[in-house]
Amino acid sequence: MAFEWLFRLDFVLCTLAMTGIRAIAQDRLKRDQEDVAVHEGKASLVAGAIAAIVAMVFGLEYVVAPGTIGFSYTPVFPMWARWVGAVMLPAGITLLGWAHTHLGKSFHSMIVTKEEQVLVDTGPYAYVRHPIYVAYLLAYLGGGLLAGNWVLTVGPLVAYIVLVVLRLPQEERVMVSKFGDAYEAYKARTGRLVPKLSALVPRRREW
């Protein structure tokens, strides 16, 4: 296929970028000696692990030996869907990097509270409260479409949606308990996963 090399290059570069972004964040986390209180449930951790494992196995197959797991490529994806994936995947990785840049030391891979944790409302957090979840949803869906692989499209996406559904209510309860009225005000002006229209419209200056 004429564009297959381009799709595969897109997939590899985005995978490397995602790995690098998370590695930097996890390294910062390891060097952080601050005590944390974990509020994570096991079910969401399992869902996240399933999403990651399926993505790694079928993603590696696409890069190294595409077509080896033949059933996952049948029926064949239309070319327009693969081009949509080729745009969605780097968009998700870009959002992931942007979110991590602004989250800084407040990042943790689980739902936690810690002493020096701050309420971040800059960058993508000025518009949505959970941009990292949006980034992964875009990346998982985009990667599967780009590869033209049904299992890579559906498996990680469904598992990650389960993680998001389980995590969001608990995470927001923890943030309210940590930041109180400040987080309630933040919730009022931002969307969970999609920006509120009011956040996108510039406010008029009052003279």
WONORJO-V671070 format. One record per pair of residues at least 4 apart in sequence whose C-alpha atoms are under 7 Angstrom apart, sorted by the first residue. I is the first residue (numbers start at 1). J is the second residue. D is the distance in Angstrom with one decimal. If there is no record, write none. Layout:
# WONORJO-V671070
I | J | D
I | J | D
This chain:
# WONORJO-V671070
3 | 7 | 6.4
4 | 8 | 6.2
5 | 9 | 6.1
6 | 10 | 6.1
7 | 11 | 6.2
7 | 86 | 6.6
7 | 146 | 6.3
8 | 12 | 6.1
8 | 63 | 6.4
9 | 13 | 6.0
10 | 14 | 6.1
10 | 86 | 6.8
11 | 15 | 6.1
11 | 143 | 6.7
12 | 16 | 6.2
13 | 17 | 6.1
14 | 18 | 6.1
14 | 90 | 6.0
14 | 93 | 6.6
15 | 19 | 6.1
16 | 20 | 6.1
17 | 21 | 6.1
18 | 22 | 6.2
18 | 93 | 6.1
19 | 23 | 5.9
20 | 24 | 6.2
21 | 25 | 6.4
21 | 97 | 6.2
22 | 26 | 6.0
23 | 27 | 6.0
24 | 28 | 6.2
25 | 29 | 6.2
26 | 30 | 6.2
27 | 31 | 6.4
28 | 32 | 6.3
34 | 114 | 7.0
35 | 114 | 6.3
36 | 112 | 6.2
36 | 113 | 5.7
36 | 114 | 4.7
37 | 112 | 5.3
37 | 113 | 5.3
37 | 114 | 6.5
38 | 111 | 6.0
38 | 112 | 4.4
38 | 113 | 6.8
39 | 111 | 5.3
39 | 112 | 5.5
40 | 110 | 6.1
40 | 111 | 5.2
41 | 45 | 6.8
42 | 46 | 6.2
43 | 47 | 6.3
44 | 48 | 6.1
44 | 163 | 4.6
44 | 166 | 5.9
44 | 167 | 6.5
45 | 49 | 6.1
46 | 50 | 6.2
47 | 51 | 6.3
47 | 159 | 5.2
47 | 160 | 6.3
47 | 162 | 6.4
47 | 163 | 5.4
48 | 52 | 6.3
48 | 159 | 6.6
48 | 160 | 5.8
48 | 163 | 5.9
49 | 53 | 6.1
50 | 54 | 6.1
50 | 159 | 6.4
51 | 55 | 6.1
51 | 155 | 6.6
51 | 156 | 3.9
51 | 157 | 6.9
51 | 159 | 5.2
51 | 160 | 5.8
52 | 56 | 6.1
52 | 156 | 6.7
53 | 57 | 6.1
54 | 58 | 6.0
54 | 152 | 6.9
54 | 155 | 6.5
54 | 156 | 6.0
55 | 59 | 5.4
55 | 152 | 6.0
55 | 156 | 5.9
56 | 60 | 5.8
57 | 61 | 6.3
58 | 62 | 6.2
58 | 152 | 5.9
59 | 63 | 6.4
59 | 152 | 6.9
60 | 64 | 5.9
61 | 65 | 5.2
61 | 66 | 5.6
61 | 68 | 7.0
62 | 66 | 4.2
62 | 147 | 6.6
67 | 73 | 7.0
72 | 149 | 5.4
72 | 150 | 5.2
72 | 151 | 5.5
73 | 148 | 6.2
73 | 149 | 4.8
73 | 150 | 6.1
76 | 148 | 6.9
77 | 81 | 6.6
77 | 148 | 5.3
78 | 82 | 6.8
79 | 83 | 6.4
80 | 84 | 6.2
81 | 85 | 6.3
81 | 145 | 6.0
82 | 86 | 6.2
82 | 145 | 5.0
82 | 146 | 4.3
82 | 147 | 6.9
82 | 148 | 6.3
83 | 87 | 6.5
83 | 146 | 6.5
84 | 88 | 6.1
85 | 89 | 5.9
85 | 142 | 3.8
85 | 143 | 6.0
85 | 145 | 4.7
85 | 146 | 4.4
86 | 142 | 6.5
86 | 146 | 5.2
87 | 91 | 6.2
88 | 92 | 6.1
88 | 138 | 5.8
88 | 139 | 6.5
88 | 142 | 4.7
89 | 93 | 6.4
89 | 138 | 6.2
89 | 139 | 4.4
89 | 142 | 4.4
89 | 143 | 5.5
90 | 94 | 6.0
91 | 95 | 6.2
92 | 96 | 6.1
92 | 135 | 4.2
92 | 136 | 6.3
92 | 138 | 4.9
92 | 139 | 4.8
93 | 97 | 6.2
93 | 135 | 6.4
93 | 139 | 6.5
94 | 98 | 6.2
95 | 99 | 6.0
95 | 135 | 5.5
96 | 100 | 6.2
96 | 132 | 5.5
96 | 135 | 5.3
97 | 101 | 6.1
98 | 102 | 6.6
99 | 103 | 6.0
99 | 123 | 6.9
99 | 124 | 6.1
99 | 131 | 6.4
99 | 132 | 6.3
100 | 104 | 6.0
102 | 122 | 6.5
102 | 123 | 6.2
103 | 107 | 5.7
103 | 120 | 6.3
106 | 117 | 5.1
106 | 118 | 6.3
111 | 171 | 6.0
113 | 117 | 6.9
120 | 125 | 6.5
121 | 125 | 4.7
121 | 126 | 4.8
122 | 126 | 4.9
124 | 128 | 6.3
124 | 131 | 6.4
125 | 129 | 5.4
125 | 131 | 6.8
126 | 190 | 6.9
127 | 190 | 5.2
127 | 191 | 6.5
127 | 195 | 5.0
127 | 199 | 6.1
128 | 190 | 5.3
128 | 191 | 4.8
128 | 192 | 5.4
128 | 193 | 5.5
128 | 194 | 6.0
128 | 195 | 5.3
129 | 190 | 6.5
129 | 191 | 6.3
129 | 192 | 5.1
129 | 193 | 6.7
130 | 134 | 6.8
130 | 192 | 6.0
130 | 193 | 5.8
131 | 135 | 6.1
131 | 193 | 6.6
132 | 136 | 6.3
133 | 137 | 6.2
134 | 138 | 6.2
134 | 193 | 6.2
135 | 139 | 6.1
136 | 140 | 5.9
137 | 141 | 6.1
137 | 157 | 6.4
138 | 142 | 5.7
139 | 143 | 5.7
140 | 144 | 6.3
140 | 153 | 6.7
140 | 156 | 6.2
140 | 157 | 5.7
141 | 145 | 6.3
141 | 153 | 5.4
141 | 157 | 6.1
142 | 146 | 6.0
143 | 147 | 6.2
143 | 153 | 6.9
144 | 148 | 6.1
144 | 149 | 5.5
144 | 150 | 6.8
144 | 152 | 4.6
144 | 153 | 3.7
145 | 149 | 6.6
145 | 153 | 5.9
149 | 153 | 6.1
150 | 154 | 6.0
151 | 155 | 5.3
152 | 156 | 6.5
153 | 157 | 6.5
154 | 158 | 5.9
155 | 159 | 6.3
156 | 160 | 5.9
157 | 161 | 6.1
158 | 162 | 6.4
159 | 163 | 6.4
160 | 164 | 6.2
161 | 165 | 6.1
162 | 166 | 6.2
163 | 167 | 5.9
164 | 168 | 5.8
167 | 171 | 5.8
168 | 172 | 6.1
169 | 173 | 6.2
170 | 174 | 6.3
171 | 175 | 6.2
172 | 176 | 6.1
173 | 177 | 6.3
174 | 178 | 6.2
175 | 179 | 5.9
175 | 183 | 6.7
176 | 180 | 4.7
176 | 183 | 5.7
176 | 184 | 6.7
179 | 183 | 5.5
180 | 184 | 6.6
181 | 185 | 6.1
182 | 186 | 6.2
183 | 187 | 6.0
184 | 188 | 6.3
185 | 189 | 6.7
186 | 190 | 6.3
187 | 191 | 7.0
189 | 199 | 6.6
190 | 195 | 6.1
190 | 196 | 5.8
190 | 199 | 6.7
191 | 195 | 4.7
191 | 196 | 5.2
195 | 199 | 6.6
196 | 200 | 6.9
197 | 201 | 6.5
